[in-house]
Amino acid sequence: MLLGTGTGSFGAATNFAVGVSPFAVTMGTFERANDDDWRTLDFDGARVNP
């Protein structure tokens, strides 16, 4: 994932751990902290990864 630097460009690539069979990524405010969070969903449906 490439995260924005706030200056109109991107920083270095950042790797995040996900489940064994991820197939979807979604963004939203899941933790009520007024910032965007992202989640991945595994194909087996047993896990949502932070």
MMTF fields as JSON, N, C-alpha, C and O atoms, coordinates in Angstrom:
{
  "mmtfVersion": "1.0.0",
  "mmtfProducer": "UNKNOWN",
  "numBonds": 199,
  "numAtoms": 200,
  "numGroups": 50,
  "numChains": 1,
  "numModels": 1,
  "chainsPerModel": [1],
  "groupsPerChain": [50],
  "chainIdList": ["A"],
  "bondAtomList": [4, 2, 8, 6, 12, 10, 16, 14, 20, 18, 24, 22, 28, 26, 32, 30, 36, 34, 40, 38, 44, 42, 48, 46, 52, 50, 56, 54, 60, 58, 64, 62, 68, 66, 72, 70, 76, 74, 80, 78, 84, 82, 88, 86, 92, 90, 96, 94, 100, 98, 104, 102, 108, 106, 112, 110, 116, 114, 120, 118, 124, 122, 128, 126, 132, 130, 136, 134, 140, 138, 144, 142, 148, 146, 152, 150, 156, 154, 160, 158, 164, 162, 168, 166, 172, 170, 176, 174, 180, 178, 184, 182, 188, 186, 192, 190, 196, 194],
  "bondOrderList": [1, 1, 1, 1, 1, 1, 1, 1, 1, 1, 1, 1, 1, 1, 1, 1, 1, 1, 1, 1, 1, 1, 1, 1, 1, 1, 1, 1, 1, 1, 1, 1, 1, 1, 1, 1, 1, 1, 1, 1, 1, 1, 1, 1, 1, 1, 1, 1, 1],
  "groupList": [{"groupName": "MET", "atomNameList": ["N", "CA", "C", "O"], "elementList": ["N", "C", "C", "O"], "formalChargeList": [0, 0, 0, 0], "bondAtomList": [1, 0, 2, 1, 3, 2], "bondOrderList": [1, 1, 2], "singleLetterCode": "M", "chemCompType": "L-PEPTIDE LINKING"}, {"groupName": "LEU", "atomNameList": ["N", "CA", "C", "O"], "elementList": ["N", "C", "C", "O"], "formalChargeList": [0, 0, 0, 0], "bondAtomList": [1, 0, 2, 1, 3, 2], "bondOrderList": [1, 1, 2], "singleLetterCode": "L", "chemCompType": "L-PEPTIDE LINKING"}, {"groupName": "GLY", "atomNameList": ["N", "CA", "C", "O"], "elementList": ["N", "C", "C", "O"], "formalChargeList": [0, 0, 0, 0], "bondAtomList": [1, 0, 2, 1, 3, 2], "bondOrderList": [1, 1, 2], "singleLetterCode": "G", "chemCompType": "PEPTIDE LINKING"}, {"groupName": "THR", "atomNameList": ["N", "CA", "C", "O"], "elementList": ["N", "C", "C", "O"], "formalChargeList": [0, 0, 0, 0], "bondAtomList": [1, 0, 2, 1, 3, 2], "bondOrderList": [1, 1, 2], "singleLetterCode": "T", "chemCompType": "L-PEPTIDE LINKING"}, {"groupName": "SER", "atomNameList": ["N", "CA", "C", "O"], "elementList": ["N", "C", "C", "O"], "formalChargeList": [0, 0, 0, 0], "bondAtomList": [1, 0, 2, 1, 3, 2], "bondOrderList": [1, 1, 2], "singleLetterCode": "S", "chemCompType": "L-PEPTIDE LINKING"}, {"groupName": "PHE", "atomNameList": ["N", "CA", "C", "O"], "elementList": ["N", "C", "C", "O"], "formalChargeList": [0, 0, 0, 0], "bondAtomList": [1, 0, 2, 1, 3, 2], "bondOrderList": [1, 1, 2], "singleLetterCode": "F", "chemCompType": "L-PEPTIDE LINKING"}, {"groupName": "ALA", "atomNameList": ["N", "CA", "C", "O"], "elementList": ["N", "C", "C", "O"], "formalChargeList": [0, 0, 0, 0], "bondAtomList": [1, 0, 2, 1, 3, 2], "bondOrderList": [1, 1, 2], "singleLetterCode": "A", "chemCompType": "L-PEPTIDE LINKING"}, {"groupName": "ASN", "atomNameList": ["N", "CA", "C", "O"], "elementList": ["N", "C", "C", "O"], "formalChargeList": [0, 0, 0, 0], "bondAtomList": [1, 0, 2, 1, 3, 2], "bondOrderList": [1, 1, 2], "singleLetterCode": "N", "chemCompType": "L-PEPTIDE LINKING"}, {"groupName": "VAL", "atomNameList": ["N", "CA", "C", "O"], "elementList": ["N", "C", "C", "O"], "formalChargeList": [0, 0, 0, 0], "bondAtomList": [1, 0, 2, 1, 3, 2], "bondOrderList": [1, 1, 2], "singleLetterCode": "V", "chemCompType": "L-PEPTIDE LINKING"}, {"groupName": "PRO", "atomNameList": ["N", "CA", "C", "O"], "elementList": ["N", "C", "C", "O"], "formalChargeList": [0, 0, 0, 0], "bondAtomList": [1, 0, 2, 1, 3, 2], "bondOrderList": [1, 1, 2], "singleLetterCode": "P", "chemCompType": "L-PEPTIDE LINKING"}, {"groupName": "GLU", "atomNameList": ["N", "CA", "C", "O"], "elementList": ["N", "C", "C", "O"], "formalChargeList": [0, 0, 0, 0], "bondAtomList": [1, 0, 2, 1, 3, 2], "bondOrderList": [1, 1, 2], "singleLetterCode": "E", "chemCompType": "L-PEPTIDE LINKING"}, {"groupName": "ARG", "atomNameList": ["N", "CA", "C", "O"], "elementList": ["N", "C", "C", "O"], "formalChargeList": [0, 0, 0, 0], "bondAtomList": [1, 0, 2, 1, 3, 2], "bondOrderList": [1, 1, 2], "singleLetterCode": "R", "chemCompType": "L-PEPTIDE LINKING"}, {"groupName": "ASP", "atomNameList": ["N", "CA", "C", "O"], "elementList": ["N", "C", "C", "O"], "formalChargeList": [0, 0, 0, 0], "bondAtomList": [1, 0, 2, 1, 3, 2], "bondOrderList": [1, 1, 2], "singleLetterCode": "D", "chemCompType": "L-PEPTIDE LINKING"}, {"groupName": "TRP", "atomNameList": ["N", "CA", "C", "O"], "elementList": ["N", "C", "C", "O"], "formalChargeList": [0, 0, 0, 0], "bondAtomList": [1, 0, 2, 1, 3, 2], "bondOrderList": [1, 1, 2], "singleLetterCode": "W", "chemCompType": "L-PEPTIDE LINKING"}],
  "groupTypeList": [0, 1, 1, 2, 3, 2, 3, 2, 4, 5, 2, 6, 6, 3, 7, 5, 6, 8, 2, 8, 4, 9, 5, 6, 8, 3, 0, 2, 3, 5, 10, 11, 6, 7, 12, 12, 12, 13, 11, 3, 1, 12, 5, 12, 2, 6, 11, 8, 7, 9],
  "groupIdList": [1, 2, 3, 4, 5, 6, 7, 8, 9, 10, 11, 12, 13, 14, 15, 16, 17, 18, 19, 20, 21, 22, 23, 24, 25, 26, 27, 28, 29, 30, 31, 32, 33, 34, 35, 36, 37, 38, 39, 40, 41, 42, 43, 44, 45, 46, 47, 48, 49, 50],
  "secStructList": [7, 3, 3, 3, 7, 1, 1, 1, 1, 3, 3, 3, 3, 7, 7, 7, 7, 7, 7, 1, 1, 3, 3, 3, 3, 3, 3, 3, 7, 7, 1, 1, 1, 1, 1, 7, 3, 3, 3, 3, 3, 3, 6, 6, 1, 1, 7, 3, 3, 7],
  "xCoordList": [0.846, 0.0, 0.898, 1.913, 0.512, 1.239, 0.413, -0.715, 0.969, 0.278, 0.681, 1.842, -0.264, 0.014, 0.871, 0.789, 1.687, 2.546, 1.904, 2.403, 0.782, 0.141, 0.655, 0.208, 1.599, 2.173, 1.844, 2.408, 0.923, 0.564, 1.365, 1.244, 2.178, 2.96, 2.784, 2.082, 3.422, 3.307, 4.635, 5.702, 4.551, 5.743, 6.146, 5.581, 7.113, 7.568, 6.453, 5.568, 6.505, 5.508, 5.527, 6.591, 4.346, 4.193, 3.478, 2.414, 4.044, 3.418, 2.62, 3.06, 1.437, 0.58, 0.232, 0.016, 0.178, -0.211, -1.715, -2.492, -2.116, -3.529, -3.724, -2.766, -4.931, -5.218, -4.649, -3.953, -4.948, -4.41, -4.969, -4.23, -6.258, -6.9, -7.681, -8.901, -7.01, -7.741, -8.303, -7.66, -9.518, -10.097, -10.765, -11.164, -10.902, -11.544, -10.898, -10.425, -10.895, -10.41, -11.493, -12.091, -11.744, -12.723, -12.158, -11.316, -12.633, -12.219, -13.449, -14.523, -13.289, -14.382, -13.916, -12.755, -14.805, -14.495, -15.129, -16.298, -14.357, -14.861, -14.682, -15.408, -13.736, -13.418, -13.857, -13.439, -14.677, -15.228, -14.162, -14.348, -13.056, -11.967, -11.857, -10.884, -12.865, -12.891, -11.711, -11.304, -11.167, -10.154, -10.492, -11.246, -9.934, -10.249, -9.473, -8.282, -10.156, -9.564, -9.729, -10.607, -8.921, -9.104, -9.178, -8.592, -9.9, -10.076, -9.962, -10.325, -9.452, -9.457, -10.381, -10.561, -10.954, -11.853, -11.249, -10.873, -11.161, -10.625, -11.686, -12.877, -11.251, -12.146, -12.964, -14.121, -12.378, -13.11, -14.187, -14.984, -14.23, -15.276, -15.157, -16.038, -14.077, -13.93, -13.198, -13.086, -12.703, -11.852, -11.962, -12.019, -11.992, -11.843, -10.579, -10.459, -9.635, -8.326, -8.242, -8.666, -7.689, -7.49, -6.328, -6.025],
  "yCoordList": [-1.154, 0.0, 1.224, 1.268, 2.215, 3.481, 4.523, 4.826, 5.057, 6.047, 7.443, 7.679, 8.36, 9.735, 10.443, 10.147, 11.372, 12.134, 13.443, 14.111, 13.812, 15.077, 16.214, 17.353, 15.911, 16.927, 16.681, 17.327, 15.739, 15.413, 14.271, 13.97, 13.632, 12.487, 11.33, 11.451, 10.221, 9.027, 8.713, 9.018, 8.099, 7.626, 6.265, 5.779, 5.661, 4.322, 3.309, 3.534, 2.204, 1.149, 0.627, 0.471, 0.361, -0.192, -1.524, -1.603, -2.566, -3.886, -4.098, -3.735, -4.69, -5.003, -6.479, -7.036, -7.112, -8.522, -8.641, -7.852, -9.63, -9.93, -11.428, -12.147, -11.898, -13.317, -14.151, -13.638, -15.436, -16.396, -16.181, -16.297, -15.871, -15.739, -14.431, -14.465, -13.276, -12.016, -11.805, -12.148, -11.232, -10.974, -9.608, -9.207, -8.886, -7.574, -6.643, -7.065, -5.365, -4.315, -3.257, -2.9, -2.756, -1.682, -0.627, -0.917, 0.592, 1.685, 2.296, 2.33, 2.774, 3.412, 3.817, 3.61, 4.388, 4.743, 3.686, 3.793, 2.67, 1.536, 1.697, 1.074, 2.515, 2.617, 3.941, 4.274, 4.69, 5.962, 6.96, 7.707, 6.966, 7.88, 9.022, 9.776, 9.148, 10.199, 10.152, 11.175, 8.961, 8.777, 7.516, 6.667, 7.397, 6.24, 5.01, 5.085, 3.899, 2.602, 1.742, 2.016, 0.725, -0.209, -1.618, -1.933, -2.445, -3.842, -4.715, -4.304, -5.929, -6.923, -8.054, -8.31, -8.714, -9.836, -11.083, -11.084, -12.145, -13.409, -14.189, -14.081, -14.972, -15.764, -16.753, -17.017, -17.306, -18.293, -17.646, -18.357, -16.319, -15.609, -15.667, -15.189, -16.246, -16.423, -15.272, -15.252, -14.319, -13.326, -11.993, -11.942, -10.926, -9.568, -9.032, -9.007, -8.603, -8.189, -6.677, -5.941, -6.218, -4.776, -4.272, -3.079],
  "zCoordList": [0.0, 0.0, 0.0, 0.695, -0.786, -0.798, -0.052, -0.441, 0.998, 1.81, 1.362, 1.025, 1.358, 0.973, 2.007, 3.199, 1.553, 2.459, 2.9, 3.806, 2.249, 2.557, 1.701, 1.842, 0.807, -0.067, -1.536, -2.419, -1.797, -3.166, -3.744, -4.932, -2.933, -3.402, -2.428, -1.424, -2.732, -1.903, -1.24, -1.773, -0.071, 0.61, 0.077, -0.903, 0.716, 0.333, 0.578, 1.403, -0.138, 0.021, 1.457, 2.057, 1.998, 3.328, 3.212, 2.598, 3.791, 3.772, 5.039, 6.13, 4.893, 6.018, 5.975, 4.899, 7.121, 7.192, 6.984, 7.522, 6.201, 5.98, 6.159, 6.447, 5.995, 6.151, 5.021, 4.146, 5.046, 4.09, 2.68, 1.703, 2.566, 1.254, 1.141, 0.978, 1.224, 1.133, -0.272, -1.264, -0.348, -1.662, -1.753, -2.846, -0.659, -0.717, 0.301, 1.356, -0.052, 0.843, 0.916, -0.099, 2.117, 2.276, 3.219, 4.069, 3.052, 3.927, 4.568, 3.967, 5.78, 6.492, 7.868, 8.22, 8.644, 10.032, 10.919, 11.291, 11.252, 12.009, 13.514, 14.289, 13.937, 15.357, 15.966, 17.075, 15.276, 15.762, 16.192, 17.153, 15.48, 15.822, 14.814, 14.829, 13.929, 12.914, 11.957, 11.405, 11.764, 10.731, 9.955, 10.431, 8.765, 7.934, 8.384, 8.685, 8.423, 8.716, 7.475, 6.656, 7.316, 6.219, 6.769, 7.804, 6.066, 6.457, 5.226, 4.125, 5.419, 4.348, 4.766, 5.956, 3.804, 4.066, 3.441, 2.269, 4.235, 3.744, 2.986, 3.279, 2.013, 1.194, 2.018, 1.69, 3.088, 3.897, 4.765, 5.379, 4.83, 5.566, 7.069, 7.785, 7.554, 8.986, 9.672, 10.898, 8.896, 9.517, 8.789, 7.561, 9.56, 9.028, 9.666, 10.891, 8.842, 9.342, 9.475, 8.584, 10.597, 10.765, 9.943, 9.97]
}
